[in-house]
Amino acid sequence: MAAGLGFKDFTTGEVLTAADVDGYLMQGVWVFASAATRDAAVTSPQEGNFAYLKDTNVTTYYTGSAWANLDTTGMTNPMTTTGDTIYSSSGSTPARLGIGSTGQVLTVAGGIPSWATPAGGSTFVGCSISNTNTSVSISNATNTKVAMNTETFDTDGFHDNSTNNTRITIPSGKAGKYLINGSTFFAGNATGERTAYIFKNNAEVKATFTVPNASANCNVFVTAVLDLAVADYVEFVIRQNSGGALNSQWETGQYGWFDATYLGA
């Protein structure tokens, strides 16, 4: 069989030669019952010949050396369900990603697209602790770590009301940046200063002070953002130098408190 000759516009009454039939009329898509029937009928195929096989519903073409399936050399649509999507598999062939569930989002896992339930909103991590006493006596000119024997909340075991209860300790899996706040009121007294500290692992890292007033309670507050590792601990330390003992006000967190809020890794 001759190679295809392309396109020719025949005229009325023109006599077709065998070459014309082979080169022009026989260059469409042939239909055969099977590959065996095709091979028996076309013993000398030419590059570019097409044949449809009815038993497999596959269109084949001749490459010049062998018959190849047209349907598998292009993209075969793998989708089966409304909402499916197609992505390239590791072999650079089309692959099906089935439709996800309502509310899921498209993500990537192991280099492959997949559907997943989105993470929830941020969950609070931290604690707020205080002292149950109405007031705590603070000795003159003495750094005092206030015993915190009550918890307003404690999400992950940062604090123990009995053991080392002056401390907020970073639990396993919660290392990161923290906002630390401490506050209390001192009874009115005009002498000296009132100071608040944040200690990390028993060493001062932040401090603030205020000048008191003889006729009014005096608030002292300290805050810091600290990078804390697992097992690091922070404490709220207060000091006054009025010349004698002086009360600081607590009342279970109403007037005095010590807080730690996780900000992120």
FENMONOR-V844316 format. One record per residue. RES is the residue in one small letter. PHI is phi in radians with two decimals (none if undefined). Layout:
[[RES;PHI] [RES;PHI]]
This chain:
[[m;none] [a;-1.35] [a;-1.18] [g;-1.06] [l;-1.76] [g;1.63] [f;-2.02] [k;-2.46] [d;-1.63] [f;-1.34] [t;-1.79] [t;-1.06] [g;1.49] [e;-1.21] [v;-1.52] [l;-1.52] [t;-1.56] [a;-1.04] [a;-1.14] [d;-1.10] [v;-1.07] [d;-1.18] [g;-1.45] [y;-2.01] [l;-1.36] [m;-1.67] [q;-1.78] [g;-1.47] [v;-1.70] [w;-1.42] [v;-2.09] [f;-2.28] [a;-1.18] [s;-2.82] [a;-1.14] [a;-1.14] [t;-1.12] [r;-1.05] [d;-1.16] [a;-1.27] [a;-1.45] [v;-1.97] [t;-1.50] [s;-2.31] [p;-1.15] [q;-1.95] [e;-1.00] [g;1.77] [n;-1.16] [f;-2.06] [a;-2.55] [y;-1.73] [l;-1.85] [k;-1.27] [d;-1.23] [t;-1.95] [n;0.95] [v;-2.14] [t;-1.63] [t;-2.02] [y;-2.43] [y;-1.67] [t;-1.43] [g;1.98] [s;-2.36] [a;-2.83] [w;-1.43] [a;-2.20] [n;-1.45] [l;-1.12] [d;-1.17] [t;-1.77] [t;-1.57] [g;-1.66] [m;-1.49] [t;-1.57] [n;-1.25] [p;-1.57] [m;-1.26] [t;-2.24] [t;-2.33] [t;-0.96] [g;1.69] [d;-1.10] [t;-2.24] [i;-2.02] [y;-2.38] [s;-1.48] [s;-1.34] [s;-1.08] [g;-1.62] [s;1.04] [t;-1.98] [p;-1.10] [a;-2.31] [r;-1.66] [l;-1.96] [g;-1.07] [i;-1.04] [g;-1.43] [s;-1.61] [t;-0.98] [g;1.60] [q;-1.32] [v;-2.17] [l;-1.40] [t;-2.40] [v;-2.25] [a;-2.36] [g;1.12] [g;1.41] [i;-2.09] [p;-1.13] [s;-2.73] [w;-1.69] [a;-2.60] [t;-1.31] [p;-1.12] [a;-1.11] [g;-1.27] [g;-1.13] [s;-1.07] [t;-1.81] [f;-1.12] [v;-2.29] [g;2.70] [c;-2.66] [s;-2.37] [i;-2.23] [s;-2.77] [n;-2.14] [t;-1.35] [n;-1.29] [t;-1.10] [s;-2.54] [v;-2.20] [s;-1.33] [i;-1.96] [s;-1.13] [n;-1.18] [a;0.91] [t;-2.32] [n;-1.16] [t;-2.12] [k;-1.53] [v;-1.37] [a;-1.24] [m;-1.79] [n;-1.92] [t;-2.56] [e;-2.13] [t;-1.21] [f;-2.80] [d;-2.75] [t;-1.32] [d;-2.41] [g;1.27] [f;-1.27] [h;-2.40] [d;-2.19] [n;-1.21] [s;-1.98] [t;-1.62] [n;0.83] [n;-1.35] [t;-1.45] [r;-1.82] [i;-1.91] [t;-1.98] [i;-1.32] [p;-1.41] [s;-1.01] [g;1.42] [k;-2.10] [a;-1.11] [g;2.69] [k;-1.55] [y;-2.29] [l;-1.61] [i;-1.98] [n;-2.26] [g;-2.42] [s;-2.66] [t;-2.77] [f;-1.91] [f;-1.80] [a;-1.11] [g;-1.06] [n;-2.99] [a;-1.56] [t;-1.61] [g;1.33] [e;-2.25] [r;-2.12] [t;-2.18] [a;-2.19] [y;-2.21] [i;-1.95] [f;-1.81] [k;-2.03] [n;0.89] [n;1.23] [a;-2.28] [e;-1.14] [v;-2.15] [k;-2.51] [a;-2.63] [t;-2.58] [f;-2.46] [t;-2.53] [v;-1.58] [p;-1.37] [n;-2.23] [a;-1.16] [s;-1.81] [a;-2.53] [n;-1.05] [c;-2.12] [n;-1.52] [v;-2.27] [f;-2.41] [v;-2.41] [t;-2.50] [a;-2.81] [v;-1.91] [l;-2.16] [d;-1.63] [l;-2.11] [a;-1.60] [v;-1.00] [a;1.43] [d;-1.09] [y;-2.39] [v;-2.16] [e;-2.43] [f;-1.72] [v;-2.12] [i;-2.17] [r;-2.62] [q;-2.54] [n;-2.29] [s;-1.34] [g;1.83] [g;-2.75] [a;-1.09] [l;-2.52] [n;-1.43] [s;-1.88] [q;-1.65] [w;-2.31] [e;0.92] [t;0.91] [g;1.58] [q;-1.25] [y;-2.03] [g;-2.38] [w;-2.78] [f;-2.48] [d;-2.18] [a;-2.35] [t;-2.17] [y;-1.24] [l;-1.76] [g;2.54] [a;-1.23]]
